[in-house]
Amino acid sequence: MAFKLIIVGGGRMGSALAEGLLSAKWCATSELAIVESALEQRGALETRFPGVAVLASMELADVDASTGVVLCVKPDYAESAARVVGASGVTRLLSVVAGLSTARLEAVFPSPVAVIRSMPNTPVLVRKGATAIAGGSNVTSDDLDWAESILSAVGIVVRVTERNLDAVTGLSGPMPAYLYMVVEALIEAGVHQGLSREVSRQLVVASFEGSAALLSETGESPEELRSQVTSPGGTTAAGLRVLESRAVRAAFLDAVAAAAERSRQLGR
Ligand SMILES: NC(=O)c1ccc[n+]([C@@H]2O[C@H](COP(=O)([O-])OP(=O)(O)OC[C@H]3O[C@@H](n4cnc5c(N)ncnc54)[C@H](OP(=O)(O)O)[C@@H]3O)[C@@H](O)[C@H]2O)c1
């Protein structure tokens, strides 16, 4: 029986997508298959997703004209995995593989294929991801809608040109790491001021979540929200003055530029 969707690679990203798609009722369990090469991981997937076909490899019978594939394997194996997908006759492929261009994926298919490339970030694992998508040379707006409907199950989706995926790879891709570094530093700062590590951690993590919720729920700009807590000559102003004098803003500009440039180098 042909499947509506086949996820190739049932690791962290592939299983997060399966979880999101089934919760969103994007498809029935019987319409979804996960192809996973690691035996132990196949067992874990069968337990986690009862009713979903967990396969060691893709067969011709798994695919018909409407079957789509999401490629979720590590970059090292991605082209060889895509070659197997191409041989099965699939005509629509969504890739989450970092740094692999649509042109390189199109080149491994024997006939024209709609390739959509995406750059998600790790919060997709808790369905709060930020993903950008870009279409290859054979992609229609229907194909982009299809890709967006899949990735929307694990967070927000924006559409960009493929050229801009390097900027996304510098910004939202590593942003969890940037923010965790800020969180780590602030927990340490609380400890330096005499708070226990646990109390400091609780205060910082809750403030981080609360600040993010204020941003998304009020719709106010970060500048407005910051000025609301910055009384003239007050404590917050004293703290912000230090951050400005240490050029924290410029450091973020440089960090995103460096990560985007690294993405360009790796994609060459
Ligand atoms: N994790 C993230 O937050 C994140 C963010 C952005 C982009 N991505 C992209 O997402 C992709 C997957 O990342 P991940 O973190 O989910 O990796 P992962 O946890 O290692 O999962 C990949 C899985 O695919 C299996 N696999 C390898 N080759 C296969 C093949 N030919 N057919 C079927 N299964 C195969 C692997 O098995 P083995 O262990 O036996 O190799 C592994 O279980 C990567 O290309 C990465 O660039 C991930």
The ligand as an SDF file (V2000), in Angstrom:
LIG
                    3D

 48 52  0  0  0  0  0  0  0  0999 V2000
   18.2060   18.1670   15.2110 N   0  0  0  0  0  0  0  0  0  0  0  0
   17.9650   19.4180   14.8590 C   0  0  0  0  0  0  0  0  0  0  0  0
   17.5510   20.2600   15.6370 O   0  0  0  0  0  0  0  0  0  0  0  0
   18.1560   19.8770   13.4310 C   0  0  0  0  0  0  0  0  0  0  0  0
   18.0020   21.2400   13.0940 C   0  0  0  0  0  0  0  0  0  0  0  0
   18.1290   21.6260   11.7550 C   0  0  0  0  0  0  0  0  0  0  0  0
   18.3790   20.6640   10.7890 C   0  0  0  0  0  0  0  0  0  0  0  0
   18.5430   19.3550   11.1500 N   0  0  0  0  0  0  0  0  0  0  0  0
   18.8250   18.3710   10.1220 C   0  0  0  0  0  0  0  0  0  0  0  0
   18.0020   17.2490   10.3080 O   0  0  0  0  0  0  0  0  0  0  0  0
   18.6840   16.1080    9.8240 C   0  0  0  0  0  0  0  0  0  0  0  0
   18.4860   14.9850   10.8180 C   0  0  0  0  0  0  0  0  0  0  0  0
   19.0310   15.3710   12.0820 O   0  0  0  0  0  0  0  0  0  0  0  0
   18.7120   14.5390   13.3990 P   0  0  0  0  0  0  0  0  0  0  0  0
   19.2070   15.3540   14.5220 O   0  0  0  0  0  0  0  0  0  0  0  0
   17.2920   14.0720   13.3710 O   0  0  0  0  0  0  0  0  0  0  0  0
   19.6820   13.2570   13.1410 O   0  0  0  0  0  0  0  0  0  0  0  0
   19.6650   11.8500   13.8490 P   0  0  0  0  0  0  0  0  0  0  0  0
   18.9980   11.9200   15.1930 O   0  0  0  0  0  0  0  0  0  0  0  0
   21.0360   11.2620   13.7180 O   0  0  0  0  0  0  0  0  0  0  0  0
   18.6590   10.9930   12.9360 O   0  0  0  0  0  0  0  0  0  0  0  0
   18.9530   10.4860   11.6670 C   0  0  0  0  0  0  0  0  0  0  0  0
   18.4800    9.0190   11.6270 C   0  0  0  0  0  0  0  0  0  0  0  0
   18.4380    8.5860   10.2670 O   0  0  0  0  0  0  0  0  0  0  0  0
   19.0220    7.2780   10.1980 C   0  0  0  0  0  0  0  0  0  0  0  0
   19.5270    7.0700    8.8380 N   0  0  0  0  0  0  0  0  0  0  0  0
   20.7500    7.3330    8.3190 C   0  0  0  0  0  0  0  0  0  0  0  0
   20.7980    7.0160    7.0000 N   0  0  0  0  0  0  0  0  0  0  0  0
   19.5780    6.5500    6.6710 C   0  0  0  0  0  0  0  0  0  0  0  0
   18.9990    6.0740    5.4570 C   0  0  0  0  0  0  0  0  0  0  0  0
   19.6960    6.0420    4.3060 N   0  0  0  0  0  0  0  0  0  0  0  0
   17.7080    5.6690    5.4680 N   0  0  0  0  0  0  0  0  0  0  0  0
   17.0070    5.7220    6.6090 C   0  0  0  0  0  0  0  0  0  0  0  0
   17.4930    6.1510    7.7980 N   0  0  0  0  0  0  0  0  0  0  0  0
   18.7590    6.5740    7.8300 C   0  0  0  0  0  0  0  0  0  0  0  0
   20.1090    7.3260   11.2460 C   0  0  0  0  0  0  0  0  0  0  0  0
   20.5080    6.0280   11.5910 O   0  0  0  0  0  0  0  0  0  0  0  0
   22.0710    5.7940   12.0190 P   0  0  0  0  0  0  0  0  0  0  0  0
   22.1940    6.3300   13.4050 O   0  0  0  0  0  0  0  0  0  0  0  0
   22.2230    4.3130   11.9160 O   0  0  0  0  0  0  0  0  0  0  0  0
   22.9110    6.5460   11.0310 O   0  0  0  0  0  0  0  0  0  0  0  0
   19.4220    8.0800   12.3890 C   0  0  0  0  0  0  0  0  0  0  0  0
   18.6760    7.2210   13.2190 O   0  0  0  0  0  0  0  0  0  0  0  0
   20.1520   16.4940    9.6270 C   0  0  0  0  0  0  0  0  0  0  0  0
   20.4480   16.5200    8.2420 O   0  0  0  0  0  0  0  0  0  0  0  0
   20.2600   17.8800   10.2050 C   0  0  0  0  0  0  0  0  0  0  0  0
   21.0970   18.7070    9.3960 O   0  0  0  0  0  0  0  0  0  0  0  0
   18.4330   18.9400   12.4500 C   0  0  0  0  0  0  0  0  0  0  0  0
  1  2  1  0
  2  3  2  0
  2  4  1  0
  4  5  1  0
  4 48  2  0
  5  6  2  0
  6  7  1  0
  7  8  2  0
  8  9  1  0
  8 48  1  0
  9 10  1  0
  9 46  1  0
 10 11  1  0
 11 12  1  0
 11 44  1  0
 12 13  1  0
 13 14  1  0
 14 15  2  0
 14 16  1  0
 14 17  1  0
 17 18  1  0
 18 19  2  0
 18 20  1  0
 18 21  1  0
 21 22  1  0
 22 23  1  0
 23 24  1  0
 23 42  1  0
 24 25  1  0
 25 26  1  0
 25 36  1  0
 26 27  1  0
 26 35  1  0
 27 28  2  0
 28 29  1  0
 29 30  1  0
 29 35  2  0
 30 31  1  0
 30 32  2  0
 32 33  1  0
 33 34  2  0
 34 35  1  0
 36 37  1  0
 36 42  1  0
 37 38  1  0
 38 39  2  0
 38 40  1  0
 38 41  1  0
 42 43  1  0
 44 45  1  0
 44 46  1  0
 46 47  1  0
M  CHG  2   8   1  16  -1
M  END
$$$$
